[in-house]
Amino acid sequence: MPSASAAAAAPAPVQSLPPLNPSGLTSPPAAADLPAAIEALRRQRKAVILAHYYQEPEIQDIADVIGDSLELSRRAAATDAEVILFCGVHFMAETAKILNPGRTVLVPDLAAGCSLADGCPADAFAAFRAQHPDHYVVSYINCSAAVKAQSDLICTSSNAVALVRQLPEDRPILFAPDANLGRWVARLTGRALTLWPGSCIVHETFSEQALLQLQLEHPEAEVIAHPECQPHLLDLADFIGSTSKLLERVQSSPAPSFIVLTEPGILHQMHLRAPHKTLLAVPGSDGCSCNACPYMRLNTLEKVWHALATLEPAIELEEELRLRALVPIQRMLAMSA
């Protein structure tokens, strides 16, 4: 991954590449040559590569910025790059496009969706809102642009508690689409939230039995969990926080080992930043590896190369929808400053 000083330095002047014709596109380079080929394209395109912590390690290693949803939203809002390549899932790239209408925003695979976003269709959400017309609508960033456009405020798992605490206490709140996150926010703020009944397929799969077994085998380990996990698992956690907060906890806690209840892509950064700590990933039910997000795993280095070479797939939004979705995102950024 480029260092902070390298990312801040101006790239050497190079000639911008014209869009390539996919039908005449040559095959991508060999796997060993992909990182260097991607870096060359990134410089030629004057692009920035943003990657979520849940991406595969090799994608994290070639990214200019690695972060959670809040940090990546801030970086997307502040970038002066001509091209934004978002290595994450569709709603993340959509958010970058909402914030950067004049820039090309790419995602390696358009099929990289999100169970939370997919489980909250805009028309069904509109009907749900109509049942609660007096409610202030707070939507987790894991939703479509069409749902963001119906919201008063967007939040992430990093700032949801702080944002809800800033809202008037006499105003009822509708929280969507993650009910587990909503329950956690309600617990910490003391606010009664009306919840959309959504959940993340990854954070719903962790095995309580496996967690308890790991605790028996590693009594010195600290259990850290993402608030998208089910309440009975959060009750067993020593620390609950967003992806970035879990990473900070591993670095700052004196505990020698950690049992981690979140998508295992974050373990790569945990290993890099705290190499002396032992990290134990909790498996899914029946010992499966279904705690790895199948959508995040659709992105590959080959697809990153292809996206930069062809400037496809690109995110496009109708301007009226973009402007409506922009309002609650800007409100979030202002309230999180």
C-alpha positions, 0 to 999 in steps of 0.5 A: 500500500502506498505510504501516507507521504507517497499518497500526498506527493504529486505523481510524476507527469504521465499521459492520460490513457484514453478509454479502451475498447473492451472488445479489443482489450488484451488479457490482464497481466500475470498475477505476479505483475498485477500490482505493478500494472494497477499502479501504472494505470492508477497514475495514468488515470489520476485515480485514487483506490479506496478499499474497505477493510473487508476486501481481500488482503491483496486488494488492501495492499494496493489501495491508497486509502483503507477504511470503514464506511465513515472514513471512506465517505470522508475521503471520497468527499475530499478527493481531487482525483479524476477517477475513484475506484471503490473496492467495496460493495455497490452502496459504497461506490454509490455514496462516492458518486453522490459526493462526486458527481463530476468524477468517474466512480468505478467499482470492480464488480457491479454484482458486489451488493449488500444484503442490508441494501438488498433487503430494504427496497426503496418502495417497501421502505417508502411504505414503511415510512408512510406508517410512521410519518412523524418519525425522523429517519436515520438510515445506516449507510448500508442502503441504496441511494434511493433509500438514502434519498428518503432519509433525514440523516445517514449514519455509520456504525462508527457514528450512529450512537453519537448522531442519535444522541444529537437528535431532539429527545421528543422526536421519534426515530425510525432506524433502518436497515440494520435492526441489530445495529439499531438495537445497540444504538437504542441500548447505548442512547436510551432512545426508543427506535422504530426498526426496519427488520433487516440484518447482515448475512455475515454478522448473522452467521456467527456461531455462539457455540463456537464463540463459547468454545473459543472463550473456554480455550482462550480465557485470556482473550478479549472478545471484540464484536461489531454491532451488526452482530445479534444481541446475544453475541454482543452480550458476550463481548468485552468490546463492541465497536465499528470496524475501525474501532475494533482495529484500534482496540486490538492496537491499544488493549493490553490483552494478548489475544482477541476473539473477533466477531466481524468479517475476517477481512479486517484481520489483515490490518490487525495483523499488520498493525499488531503483529504480536497479538493473537487473533481468533476468528469466530466461524459461522454456524456448523463451522462454515466460513460463511462469515466472509462476505461473498459480495466483498469477495467478488472484487479481485485484482484482475477486476481492479485492473480491468476497471482502470483499463476500461473505466467500467463498470462506472456508477451512474445516478439520476441527478434528482436522486443524487441531490436528494441522497446528498442532503442526509450524507452531508448532514452526517458529515457535518454532525460528525466533524 
